[in-house]
């Protein structure tokens, strides 16, 4: 399980890759949950939360970047 602290230490490229992998894994879990019984049903929730954490960090970084660029334009 990756916590928010570990995610914040990742680069933008690593975050994007983590998001892609988590989304693919969630897709596979959803298909598996429809066709057969999951070994650990909580994996769905854990994966959704991981995706949400990554997207939150990406949004925070985008906002911070926009705020850094905005004062430079006003000068």
N, C-alpha and C positions, 0 to 999 in steps of 0.2 A: 504494500500500500504506500503510495506516494503522498506525503503530506504537503501542505501549502508552502512550508519553508523550503523544502527540496525543490518544488516547482519554481519558486521565485529565484532560485540560484541558477536555473537553466537559462540557456540562451533562447532567443526567439525561434531559431531553427529547431532546437530540441523540443520546445513547447509545441510547435506545429506538428512535429513528428509524433510526440506523445498524444496529442489530440487525435491525429489520424489513426494511430494504433488503437486508442481507446474506443473510437467510434466504430472501427471495424470489429473489435472484440464485442462491443455491445450489440452490433447487428447479428453476429453469430450467436450470441446468447439468446437474443430474442427469437431467432429462428429455432434454436434448440428448445426453448421453453414452449414453443407451439407444437413441436413434433414429438418431444420426449420430456421426461422429467429431468430437471436440472439437479446436479450434485449439490450445488450451493445456491439457493435462490437469492441470497443476499448479494451475490455477485452483480446482479442487475443494478441494484441501488448503489453499490460501491462504484461501479463503472459510470453511472450517470453523474454521481457527485464528482468524480475525477474530471469528467468532461466539463462540468460546471466550473470547477476550480481553475482549470486551464483557461477557459474562455474568460473568466473574471480577471485573471492575471494579464491576459492579452489585452483586454479592454483597459485595464489600469495603465498599462504601458503605452497604449495608443493615446490615452488622454494626457498622460505626462508628456509625451512627445509633442502633442498639439499645443500644450501650454508652453513648452520651451520655445516653439517656433513662433507663437503668437506675439510675445513681447518683442521679438527681433523684428517683426514686420512693422510694429508701431514706431520704431526709432527712425 
